[in-house]
Amino acid sequence: MTMRYFERRKARIEIIPMIDVMLFLLVFFIIVTLQMIPDAGVTMQLPTSSQSQNLPHPKFIVNVLADGTLKVKNNVMTPDQLTAMFEADGAPDKTEVTIAADKASAFQHFMTVIDAARKANVTNIGIAAQPAAGQ
């Protein structure tokens, strides 16, 4: 009786580690895709401008409703909370804020958001507007 040291065995493909890797990739791409979706904001009547232009997606969109309510990503905030959020971003010179104020809102509410941003040393502030009908 001879014993073979290297018996020929049929190769097996282990499928369970491959399934683990595929599920990890699926979860990874779902999370990355969700973070790439921009904040849709709140439906409101924006003022029109003949000089409006498209800007890259800002880091923060602050919605100012007609009654003066301030919303960021559907969270109602106070001016102090806005300042704290902008300061927590870490780099005020790179923080981009766009203010989307309803055209029926008082100008004072608009200035409240600008004051909150300036307290946090944010200088890159944009204003959302609709293009004029002729554009």
Protein Blocks (a to p, Z undefined) as FASTA:
>chain_A
ZZdfbdcddddddfklmmmmmmmmmmmmmmmmmmmpccebjaddddddfkbccddddfbd
cdddfkopaceehiacdfklmmmmmmmnopamlpccdddddfkbcfklmmmmmmmmmmno
pabdcddddddfkZZ
